[in-house]
Amino acid sequence: MTTDAKEDLHRYLREAREDLVWKVEGLSEHDLRRPLTPTGTNLLGLVKHLTTVELLYFGFAFGRNFAEFVPWYRPDLGPDGLPPNTDMWATADESREYVVELYQRVWKHSDATIEELALDATGHVLWWPEPESRATLHRVLAHVIAEVHRHVGHADIVRELVDGAVGLRRDDGFLPPVDEAWWEDYRNRLTLVAEQARVAEQADRN
């Protein structure tokens, strides 16, 4: 930890980005795209979406446009300019390499904004209501950190559903040192407690 507020915030953002990229490693193009929730949450779509988030918040909002053309990124069209969820899934011709490497290039663009501007520098987040739309870099950083970490949590669950892989980050699993038998017993205990709660609720209703 440092005593520099901006560096502390920036570190949390960098760590979350790396964690997300780690979650998409080692999977087939099929598994990266598989929708694992009723609303279609999928791993590569999360990376694509967060690419858009950084382009909007650290680029567009501060008048620092990204030089590279990004097909799904059209802030000039407004919120209704593209079909819903355009950036929440990768098309067949958008490979893992393309999406991840674009995300990493966008990091550099975002990092330049963060490094060059003061925390009290003001941008214009057009999609936020007034007066909140005139937002400082400090507030934008906090917002994006929260959003990235939220989606990394989604990636944690989706990756576990795909192939059982779990862990906090590449070099820190942050899980108890137990075997599969322990996890099976743990799940069984949780299932029993949930069933007891269901029976109790049903009894209360009767």
Residue pairs with C-beta under 8 A, 6 or more apart in sequence:
1 8
2 8
2 11
5 119
5 138
6 114
6 119
6 138
6 141
9 138
9 141
9 142
9 145
10 111
10 114
10 115
10 141
12 145
12 149
13 114
13 141
13 144
13 145
13 148
14 107
15 169
16 145
16 148
16 149
16 152
17 50
17 103
17 107
17 148
18 169
18 170
19 152
19 155
19 168
19 169
19 170
20 46
20 47
20 50
20 148
20 151
20 152
20 155
21 47
21 100
21 103
21 104
22 169
22 170
23 43
23 152
23 155
23 156
23 158
23 159
24 32
24 43
24 44
24 47
24 96
24 100
24 155
24 159
26 165
27 43
27 96
27 159
27 162
27 163
29 95
29 96
31 43
31 162
31 163
32 42
32 43
32 44
32 90
32 96
33 42
33 43
33 44
33 45
33 89
33 90
34 42
34 162
35 41
35 42
35 89
36 42
36 157
36 158
36 161
36 162
37 158
40 85
40 88
40 89
41 88
41 154
41 158
42 88
42 89
42 158
43 155
43 158
43 159
43 162
44 89
44 90
44 94
44 96
44 99
45 87
45 88
45 89
45 90
46 88
46 151
46 154
46 155
46 158
47 99
47 100
47 103
48 72
48 87
48 88
48 89
48 90
48 94
48 99
48 103
49 87
49 88
49 151
50 103
50 147
50 148
50 151
51 70
51 73
51 87
51 99
51 102
51 103
51 106
52 70
52 72
52 73
52 87
53 144
53 147
53 148
54 103
54 106
54 107
54 109
54 110
54 144
55 66
55 70
55 73
55 75
55 106
55 109
56 75
56 127
57 110
57 123
57 125
57 140
57 143
57 144
58 64
58 109
58 110
58 113
58 114
58 140
58 144
59 65
59 66
59 106
59 109
59 110
59 113
60 75
61 123
61 124
61 125
61 126
61 135
61 140
62 113
62 117
62 121
62 123
62 137
63 123
64 109
64 112
64 113
66 73
66 106
66 109
68 102
68 105
70 102
72 82
72 86
72 87
73 87
74 81
74 82
79 127
90 96
90 99
113 137
114 137
114 141
117 137
118 137
119 136
119 137
119 138
119 141
120 136
120 137
120 138
121 136
121 137
122 134
122 135
122 136
122 137
123 134
123 135
123 136
123 137
123 140
124 133
124 134
124 135
125 132
125 133
125 134
125 135
125 140
126 133
127 133
128 135
135 143
156 166
159 165
159 166
160 166
166 173
166 175
167 173
167 174
167 175
168 174
168 175
176 182
